[in-house]
Amino acid sequence: MTKYISKLLRVQALLLPLLLCACVDFNDVTEALTVQVQLVAPEELTTSESLGGHDVSMALNGQTITVKSDDKGLATFQGIIPDIYNISTSWKTFQDAQRYTVSGSLNSQLLKEGQTRLTMPLNVVKDPDVIISKIASAGCKDKNNRTYMAGKYLELYNNSDEPVDVSGLYIGLLDSDNPQPYTLENLQEDYNSEYVLLKQALRIPADKPFLVQPGGTVLLTNSAIDHRDVSPLESDLRGADFEAKDVSGTYQNNPAVPALESTFSRTSGSAVMNLVQGGPCGVVIFRTDEDITTFPRTYAYGKTSGNQWLLLPVRLILDGVDYLKKFNDGVRIKTKRLYTFIDASYTNINATAGWTGEVVYRRTESHAADGHAVLIDTNNSINDFQVSTIIKPRVYDE
């Protein structure tokens, strides 16, 4: 307990100067608060699973305070300065020999006098074997300072201790329009939060097995060539596992690399992965034996014509990363495309427009007995991902 009190005092000392630039007007009220967060267990969690002894974190402007929940699942924070905080918790549990992640979050939570007792509903999700581990979509500027998009790629990672066959696995790209065709509130209103919107769906061919070893990756790109002559920020992608073939000829393709199957695209005829350089372009992976061309489609909220998006049932999603755009005033959490039970938060690059070569990738949690990295997966992308301009394909340590 002593180390948590010490840590709390140190962080509170760092938070005090933030009063001078706080974004919320509290009429000069600076009295510190005691805030209690009550964890609420989901029905799926067995009664034997304790809500006590888990880290609950409160974050503000890069500073974090962490306390332990008590036996009743109550986390008490003392000396909290009024402001807007992100509050979260996450831990692993085993049920029926399967590992699950228990997590919860309260994003952009206003804390002020009279708002000091909060409830945090928890979600429990089975840990997937294969996870989304890297999104390299920022693009860069070439030697002539022109925008360059051909070197974008995605990576998937086998985070289990057994080989996994990824043949038939779908990759879905979330809508990226501004304004959003559907907000999460719209989806709740019209579809009871049972769907997310896809602008594209691609599939790893299912005609033969494609085994990925523990710690192995699946590298997906639009152009499986060496892009390093364009910019030192670019990568050699000749070793990609699959390529989204560009029938328009805009990107150079590699005939030696197998094609990703294009199964749905909001833009008619487009088979390349439409990875938006500044975001948002969240990603999900899913499996199904159903014909996804029969899945329902929708126009933008309240409209009956125009572009259509694919409605993907959330029950099929194995993993999802909400990748949001950073504006001059920061990331706007209200633009989230994924429910918190899929991704409790989001990730983003530091630039507002891209063209910086930034890559978001999962942090390493530990290493297995054979030496391969075990990547952190708490269903909370703020916690799980970090940003780099030097990380390369299939690498997870700078």
matplotlib code that plots the C-alpha trace (Angstrom):
import matplotlib.pyplot as plt

x = [0.0, 2.9, 4.1, 0.7, 0.4, 3.9, 3.0, -0.3, 1.5, 4.1, 1.5, -0.7, 2.2, 2.5, -1.2, -1.3, 0.2, -2.5, -4.9, -3.3, -4.3, -7.3, -9.8, -12.8, -14.1, -14.9, -15.2, -11.8, -12.9, -9.7, -10.6, -9.3, -11.9, -12.2, -13.5, -14.9, -15.3, -17.4, -16.7, -19.8, -19.3, -20.9, -23.1, -20.5, -18.0, -18.2, -19.1, -15.7, -13.9, -13.0, -13.5, -10.8, -7.1, -7.2, -5.5, -7.9, -6.3, -7.2, -5.4, -5.1, -2.7, -0.3, -0.2, -1.8, -2.9, -3.5, -5.1, -6.3, -9.9, -11.1, -12.9, -16.2, -14.7, -14.5, -11.5, -11.0, -8.9, -8.0, -6.7, -8.1, -8.1, -11.4, -10.9, -11.8, -10.2, -10.1, -10.6, -10.0, -9.2, -8.3, -7.1, -6.8, -8.8, -9.2, -12.5, -12.8, -9.1, -9.6, -8.1, -10.4, -9.8, -12.0, -12.0, -14.0, -13.5, -15.1, -13.7, -13.8, -15.3, -15.9, -15.0, -16.2, -17.9, -21.0, -19.7, -17.5, -19.2, -19.0, -20.0, -17.9, -19.6, -17.1, -16.9, -15.4, -14.1, -12.4, -8.8, -8.3, -5.3, -4.6, -4.7, -4.3, -0.8, 0.3, -1.3, 1.0, -1.2, 0.2, 2.0, 5.0, 6.5, 8.9, 12.2, 10.3, 8.0, 5.0, 2.6, 3.2, 0.6, 1.8, 3.8, 0.9, 0.4, -1.3, 0.0, -1.7, 0.1, -0.3, -0.3, -1.0, 1.3, 0.0, 0.1, -3.0, -4.5, -5.6, -7.0, -10.5, -9.9, -11.6, -10.2, -12.7, -12.0, -14.4, -16.0, -13.8, -16.1, -16.4, -19.1, -19.7, -22.5, -23.5, -22.3, -22.4, -25.5, -27.2, -26.3, -27.8, -30.9, -31.4, -29.7, -29.5, -25.6, -25.5, -23.5, -20.5, -20.1, -17.6, -16.4, -14.4, -14.0, -11.1, -10.4, -7.3, -7.8, -9.4, -8.4, -5.5, -4.2, -2.0, -0.3, 1.1, 3.5, 3.4, 4.9, 4.5, 2.9, 0.7, 1.8, -0.8, -0.2, -1.4, 2.1, 4.5, 7.7, 10.7, 9.6, 12.8, 14.1, 11.1, 11.9, 13.9, 10.5, 9.3, 9.8, 10.7, 7.4, 8.6, 8.2, 4.5, 2.2, -0.7, -1.3, -4.5, -4.2, -4.8, -6.7, -6.5, -2.7, -2.2, 0.0, 2.7, 1.9, 4.2, 3.0, 4.9, 2.7, -0.8, -3.9, -6.2, -9.8, -12.0, -15.4, -17.0, -16.1, -18.1, -16.3, -17.3, -14.4, -11.8, -9.8, -7.0, -7.1, -8.3, -6.1, -6.6, -3.3, -4.4, -7.2, -9.8, -9.5, -10.2, -9.7, -11.5, -10.8, -13.6, -14.5, -17.7, -19.0, -21.9, -21.9, -21.1, -22.5, -25.9, -25.2, -27.5, -26.3, -27.2, -27.2, -26.0, -28.2, -31.6, -30.9, -32.4, -29.9, -26.2, -23.2, -23.9, -21.9, -21.8, -23.4, -21.1, -22.6, -20.4, -20.9, -18.4, -15.6, -12.4, -10.4, -10.8, -8.7, -10.3, -7.9, -9.0, -7.9, -6.1, -7.3, -5.6, -7.7, -6.9, -8.7, -12.5, -13.6, -17.2, -16.0, -15.3, -16.5, -16.2, -18.1, -16.1, -16.6, -14.6, -12.0, -12.3, -10.5, -8.6, -5.1, -3.9, -0.8, 0.7, 0.3, -3.1, -2.8, -0.4, 2.5, 4.9, 5.7, 4.2, 3.2, 1.0, 2.0, 1.3, 3.7, 5.4, 4.1, 6.6, 8.4, 7.5, 9.9, 11.0, 11.8, 9.0, 7.2, 3.8, 2.0, -0.2, -3.9, -6.2, -8.9, -7.8, -5.8, -4.5, -2.8, -1.9, -0.4, 2.4, 3.6, 6.9, 8.6, 11.4, 9.6, 9.7, 7.5, 7.4, 9.4, 8.0, 11.0, 12.5]
y = [0.0, 2.4, 2.4, 3.4, 6.3, 7.4, 7.2, 9.0, 11.9, 12.2, 12.3, 14.7, 17.1, 16.9, 17.5, 20.7, 23.0, 21.8, 24.1, 27.0, 25.7, 23.6, 23.3, 23.4, 26.5, 25.6, 29.3, 29.0, 26.1, 24.2, 22.1, 18.6, 15.8, 12.2, 10.2, 6.6, 4.3, 1.2, -1.7, -3.5, -7.1, -8.4, -11.5, -13.5, -13.2, -16.1, -15.4, -16.7, -13.9, -11.2, -7.5, -6.7, -6.1, -4.7, -1.6, 1.2, 4.2, 7.8, 9.7, 13.4, 15.0, 12.1, 11.7, 8.7, 7.9, 4.2, 2.7, -0.9, -1.8, -3.1, -6.5, -4.9, -3.5, 0.0, 2.2, 5.3, 8.2, 11.0, 14.6, 14.7, 18.1, 18.9, 18.3, 15.8, 12.4, 9.0, 6.2, 2.6, -0.9, -4.2, -7.6, -11.2, -14.1, -17.8, -19.6, -23.2, -23.2, -20.1, -16.7, -13.7, -10.0, -8.1, -4.4, -1.2, 2.5, 5.9, 8.3, 12.1, 11.9, 15.3, 15.3, 18.2, 18.8, 16.6, 14.2, 12.0, 8.6, 6.8, 3.3, 1.5, -1.4, -4.1, -6.2, -9.7, -10.8, -14.0, -13.3, -13.9, -16.0, -13.5, -9.8, -6.6, -5.5, -2.7, 0.0, 1.9, 4.3, 7.8, 7.9, 10.1, 12.8, 11.7, 13.3, 16.0, 16.7, 15.1, 12.9, 9.2, 6.6, 3.3, 2.0, 1.6, -1.8, -3.7, -6.5, -9.2, -11.2, -14.7, -13.9, -17.5, -20.4, -22.6, -22.3, -20.7, -21.1, -17.6, -18.8, -17.3, -14.6, -11.3, -7.8, -5.0, -1.3, 1.0, 4.0, 7.1, 9.8, 13.2, 13.7, 10.1, 8.3, 6.7, 7.6, 5.0, 6.7, 6.4, 2.7, 2.2, 4.0, 2.1, -1.2, -1.7, -1.6, -4.9, -3.7, -1.6, 0.1, -1.2, 0.7, -2.3, -6.0, -8.2, -11.8, -14.0, -16.7, -19.8, -22.2, -23.6, -23.4, -20.5, -21.3, -18.6, -19.7, -18.3, -14.9, -14.9, -12.1, -11.7, -8.7, -7.1, -4.3, -2.6, -2.6, -5.4, -3.7, -2.0, 1.6, 2.7, 4.7, 7.1, 8.0, 6.7, 6.5, 3.8, 0.1, -2.9, -4.8, -7.4, -10.0, -9.3, -12.3, -10.9, -7.9, -6.0, -5.9, -2.6, -3.1, 0.6, 0.5, 3.3, 1.2, -1.2, -4.8, -7.8, -10.8, -13.1, -12.1, -13.7, -11.5, -10.5, -11.1, -8.0, -9.0, -5.6, -2.0, 1.1, 2.5, 0.4, -1.5, -0.5, -3.5, -1.8, -1.2, 2.4, 3.2, 6.9, 8.7, 10.9, 8.6, 7.6, 4.1, 1.7, -2.0, -5.2, -8.9, -11.5, -15.0, -16.3, -19.1, -16.8, -15.0, -11.4, -10.1, -11.0, -8.8, -5.8, -2.4, 1.1, 4.6, 7.4, 8.0, 9.4, 9.1, 6.8, 7.3, 7.7, 5.6, 2.4, 0.8, -2.8, -3.6, -6.1, -8.0, -7.4, -11.0, -12.0, -9.6, -11.2, -8.1, -4.4, -1.2, 2.2, 4.4, 8.0, 11.3, 13.8, 17.4, 20.6, 20.4, 16.7, 13.5, 13.8, 10.8, 11.3, 10.1, 6.6, 3.9, 0.9, 0.2, 0.1, -3.6, -4.0, -1.3, 0.7, 3.6, 4.3, 4.9, 7.7, 9.2, 12.5, 14.4, 15.9, 15.2, 12.3, 12.2, 11.6, 7.9, 7.3, 3.7, 2.6, -0.8, -2.9, -2.8, -5.9, -7.3, -10.2, -12.9, -16.6, -19.4, -19.7, -15.9, -14.6, -11.4, -11.6, -8.4, -6.5, -6.9, -5.3, -4.2, -0.6, 0.8, 3.9, 1.4, -1.2, 0.8, 3.3, 5.4, 5.2, 6.5, 3.9, 0.6, -1.8, -4.6, -7.7, -5.9, -5.0, -3.5, -0.2]
z = [0.0, 0.8, -2.8, -4.1, -1.6, -2.6, -6.3, -5.7, -3.9, -6.7, -9.4, -7.5, -7.3, -11.1, -11.6, -9.5, -12.2, -14.6, -12.8, -14.5, -17.9, -17.2, -20.0, -17.7, -15.9, -12.3, -11.1, -9.4, -7.3, -6.6, -3.6, -4.1, -4.3, -3.1, -6.0, -5.7, -8.7, -8.2, -10.5, -11.7, -12.8, -16.0, -16.0, -17.8, -15.0, -12.6, -9.0, -7.9, -9.6, -7.1, -8.0, -5.4, -5.8, -9.4, -10.7, -11.5, -13.3, -13.7, -16.4, -17.2, -19.7, -19.8, -16.0, -14.3, -10.8, -10.0, -7.0, -6.0, -5.8, -2.4, -1.8, -3.0, -6.2, -4.9, -6.0, -4.0, -5.3, -2.9, -3.6, -7.2, -8.8, -10.7, -14.5, -17.2, -16.8, -18.5, -16.0, -16.8, -15.5, -17.1, -15.9, -17.1, -15.9, -16.7, -17.1, -18.4, -19.4, -21.6, -21.0, -20.9, -20.5, -18.0, -18.7, -18.2, -19.0, -18.4, -21.1, -20.8, -17.3, -15.8, -12.1, -10.0, -6.7, -6.5, -9.1, -7.0, -6.9, -10.3, -11.5, -14.1, -15.9, -16.8, -19.9, -20.3, -23.7, -24.7, -25.7, -29.4, -30.7, -33.5, -32.8, -34.7, -33.9, -36.2, -38.4, -40.7, -42.5, -41.9, -45.3, -45.8, -48.1, -50.8, -51.7, -53.7, -50.8, -52.5, -50.6, -50.8, -49.9, -51.5, -48.5, -46.0, -44.4, -41.6, -39.4, -37.4, -34.7, -33.2, -29.5, -28.5, -27.8, -30.6, -34.4, -35.8, -39.3, -40.5, -43.9, -44.3, -41.7, -42.6, -42.2, -41.9, -42.2, -40.3, -41.9, -42.1, -43.4, -41.8, -40.7, -39.6, -41.4, -38.1, -34.6, -31.8, -30.5, -34.0, -34.1, -30.6, -31.7, -35.0, -34.4, -30.7, -30.8, -32.6, -35.6, -36.6, -40.0, -42.5, -45.6, -46.7, -46.0, -47.3, -46.7, -46.5, -49.1, -47.7, -50.5, -48.4, -44.8, -43.9, -40.5, -38.3, -35.6, -32.1, -32.2, -36.0, -38.1, -41.1, -43.2, -45.4, -47.9, -51.1, -52.7, -51.8, -53.1, -51.6, -50.7, -49.1, -52.1, -51.7, -48.1, -45.1, -43.3, -45.7, -45.5, -47.6, -48.1, -50.6, -47.9, -47.4, -47.0, -48.9, -51.2, -52.0, -55.7, -57.3, -60.6, -61.4, -61.6, -59.1, -56.9, -58.1, -57.3, -56.8, -58.7, -56.3, -53.4, -53.1, -53.4, -50.6, -51.6, -51.8, -50.4, -49.9, -50.8, -50.3, -53.3, -56.3, -57.9, -55.3, -54.0, -52.2, -48.4, -48.0, -45.0, -44.2, -43.4, -40.6, -39.4, -38.6, -40.0, -37.3, -38.0, -37.0, -37.7, -37.8, -38.9, -40.3, -42.6, -43.6, -47.0, -46.0, -49.2, -47.7, -44.6, -44.3, -45.7, -44.7, -46.0, -43.7, -40.7, -41.7, -45.4, -48.1, -50.9, -51.6, -50.4, -48.4, -45.7, -44.6, -41.2, -39.4, -36.5, -33.4, -32.4, -35.1, -34.1, -32.7, -32.2, -32.9, -32.8, -32.8, -34.7, -34.5, -36.0, -33.9, -34.4, -33.2, -30.1, -29.5, -30.2, -30.2, -28.3, -29.5, -33.0, -31.7, -34.1, -31.8, -28.7, -25.5, -25.1, -28.3, -27.6, -24.4, -25.9, -29.1, -30.6, -32.9, -34.4, -33.2, -36.5, -37.4, -41.2, -41.5, -44.0, -41.1, -41.4, -38.0, -37.1, -34.2, -32.8, -29.8, -26.8, -25.7, -22.4, -21.8, -23.6, -23.9, -23.0, -26.6, -26.7, -28.8, -27.7, -26.0, -26.9, -24.4, -25.1, -22.6, -25.1, -24.4, -27.2, -25.3, -23.0, -25.6, -28.5, -29.0, -31.9, -33.7, -36.9, -36.8, -36.1, -39.1, -40.4, -38.1, -35.4, -32.0, -30.2, -31.3]

ax = plt.figure().add_subplot(projection="3d")
ax.plot(x, y, z, "-o")
ax.set_aspect("equal")
plt.show()
